[in-house]
Amino acid sequence: MNGDELEDPGRSQARQALGRSRGGLTTKVHLAVDGRGLTLSIVLTPGNVNDATAFGQVLDGIRTPRLGTGRPRTTPDRVLGDKAYSSRAVRHLLRRRGIAATIPERRDQGGPTR
């Protein structure tokens, strides 16, 4: 793209992680942190994007160096998440990768009656 062309505003906002909401332009920060709160992976999305849609990108960004030699570790032992990450797609992704999960279910997802 050269300076004479105009960029599609929708595409530009997505690339800049800006989303439109009732409050105006917003951005969401999706983080993976270790047990001490140190950042392992970070993904920025427009504020109107569902949290679960960025989950795979956050997991893919994890690279923890090993002690000594070897490739960095990319798979955590366990994932802790809030109800925003309680979806079939997220749970299926974690099962497929062999990652244990502690994510509470939303009331509208079924499970045991309360």
C-alpha positions, 0 to 999 in steps of 0.5 A: 500500500502506498501513500495514495491509497486509502485503507478500509476503516474497518480493517484499520480498526481491527489491526489497531485493536479498536472496537466500537461499543456504547462507550466509544472506541475500546480495546481488550487485553488478553493475557496468559500469566504464570503462577507469579503473575508474570506475563507469558503471552499477550493479545490485543483485540477490538473491545467488541470481540468475544474473549473466547475467540482470542483464546487460541491466539493467547495459547499459541503465544506462550513460550517459556524457556527451559532450564538448560537447552531445548525448545521453549515450553508452549503448553501449560499444565493447567489453565485458569479462566473466568466465565468468559472462557466457558465455551465448548470451543475453548474446552475442546481446544484444551482437551485436544492439547491435553491441558487441564482447565479450571473454568466455571460454567455459566448458568446458561450452559446447563450442567447440574441444576441449581 
